[in-house]
Structure formats: structure tokens, C-alpha cells
Amino acid sequence: MSEPAAAPAPSPGTPPAAAPPVRIGLVGAGFIARWMMEAVAVVPGAQAVAVASAHPERAEAFAAAHRIARSYAGLPQMLEGGRRAGAEIDLIHIGSPNVLHAEQAVAALDAGYHVLVEKPFALHPRQAEEMIAAARRNDRFLMEGWLTAFEPGARTVRRALPDLLADGPGPHRALLVKEQFSSRMAAYRAGGLPPAFDPAAGGGSLMDLGVYPVSMAVHLFGEPARVRAAGRLLASGADSHGVVVLDYETLPDGRATDLEVVCLHSKTSRGAAPSSIASDNLALSMDDVQWPRRIALTGPQGEQDLSVDSDGPVLARELAEVCRLVACGRRESDLHPLEASLACVRVLARAREQVGVRLPGDE
């Protein structure tokens, strides 16, 4: 009998048939890790196998609560344990304080693991460049966990953007807003110093919330030509709220533009202003730049409702895409590439310098 024909090779975007689940080690045992476990529960290609925390008792309690096989007292132990037979880890998810993102990502990449690191990608451009270099020299997957890129609302915004770009000279103004009163504010006002308001931990409104409108601007229009920023500082040295203005000279298609993007961010106000992008005759509005759901395109012919449903665990779409990319051997996401994360870090660093926020590693 002749040998059976070989099965066709999977396409670059398709995982091999019956691909094993991506085994995930979680760094951090806070609310981000809880969100990740909710996503793991509904993503068939994901399996949480370990959790690590600088507070071993938290890792143990989290592992017990979520039926995770192993807990570790910190990332170094996890990186060592994840090589052992029967305890293998494929992907490290970094949900630690902002100040640790770059150091931990590079350590995990150099140890041979794929990495998903929560936003902000890094505090400084040089850190982001080191992370990308580590991913490339070790041939590992790396992505920033900016969940917005994978939301159906963001897809709707991307699909509506060509109409705005084709309207006259294209969009002139955009207002992108992320404001929410921080649940940590009461503790801060009572005399505590939670990481959200601690510059030593990389906290503050720009890094925690400003990243959302800035990332959306980069996602839609690329890196701006100029950055202008202002904000208010708390006694801790972290910023509580502010504005970042991004000036563009060219549109994504290369045309000259007068586009100005105003990014509002705040951890001290609830915020109710919608985000919008406006050209000569059209205006696209969205209710939340992080999770766009109520979306409308308004023009001379009236308003077109483009709203979407976005149910399920908040990290499920992002995690499903990460697992797909890892399973089919990809090293970064086309939808949220590493260059976009680096550009966002550069913008935030320039804005922070103008506001006067000083984080660890600032010169």
C-alpha cells in the first residue's frame, strides 16, 4: 500500500489540529489575575497551571480558590518550576505593579517563555525596546495586554474610520476619554499609599488610565508628531488627572493633516463625556474608549447606530487571540503589534515629563 498523503500544513493564522492548551503561569494574585481566571474558564485553548506572588500566602490562597495546581513565592521560582516535567508553563501572564512589568517580562523571555504583560507595557521607551529585543533574540511571543484592540466595539470603530478619512481632508479633531473615580482613593485620602497613587510603583492617572486614550489614538492614527500635556499632582507625586494633546502631521495613508487628538484621563472623577472623532461632515462617537459599546456615526443623513454587544469575561477575547497566536507559532499580534506598544510608551513618557511625574528610572 502507498503511504497516505500528508495533511496540509496549517496556515499561519490557524493552530494545528488538536493543539494542546497553552499552559499559563500568572504573576500576581489581584483583580487582574481574577479576570484572567474568568477568561481561562471560557477559552478552550487556555489552562492556568501556576500562580506566583511576592506574598506567598496570597499565591497559595489564590491557587486553592481557583484550583490551580502550583503556587510560587515570586517569579524566579515560577520560571524555575515551569521547566520541570509535569509542571511545564508555556506563557507567563504579568499582572504585577507597573514598575515591575519590564524587568519581569525580560526575565521570563530570557528564560524561554512566551509573555503577555498587562498595560502599561513599560514605564520607559528603553525598557520597551529591551523587552522587544529579548522577545526577538529568544524567538518568543510578546504582547501588551491592551484588551481594547480585541473588543467588537474597537472593530466597529476601525470599520467606520475609512468614512472619516474619506470625508474631505479627513478627521480634524478627536476627543478620547478615560475617567473613573479610583476605588483606591479612599485609602489614599485616609493616609495610605496604594500602588495606584505611588510613583515608586509606577502608579498615577497617566499610566493607569491615560494609556487607554493614548493607545486608541496610536491604534487608529499611529504615533503623533508632537505631544503636549498638563495635569495635577497629588502630594505623593503621582498625577490624579490631566490632558494629553497629540498633534498629527500625516494620516495613516500618508496625507497631510491638521488632526489634533485630545486625551482626557482622571482617577478622581467618574467621567461621563463620550469620546468622538470628527471630520468635515461626520462624527463618530463612542461611550467608553476602553470598552466601546454605544457607538454612532452622525452626518448629513442623520445618525447611524453602530452599537455592539460585548458580554462575557472582559479578558476572554484577548486571551483567545493570544492562545491562537502562540499555538500557531506567531511572535506578535498584527492587531496590536509591538511597535504600537512602544509608540504608546514614548508618548506617555513625553507627557509625564511635561506634567512633572517622576517614576523609577527617570533621568
Order of alpha helices (4+ residues) and beta strands (2+ residues): beta-alpha-beta-alpha-beta-alpha-beta-alpha-beta-alpha-beta-alpha-beta-alpha-alpha-beta-beta-beta-beta-beta-beta-beta-alpha-alpha
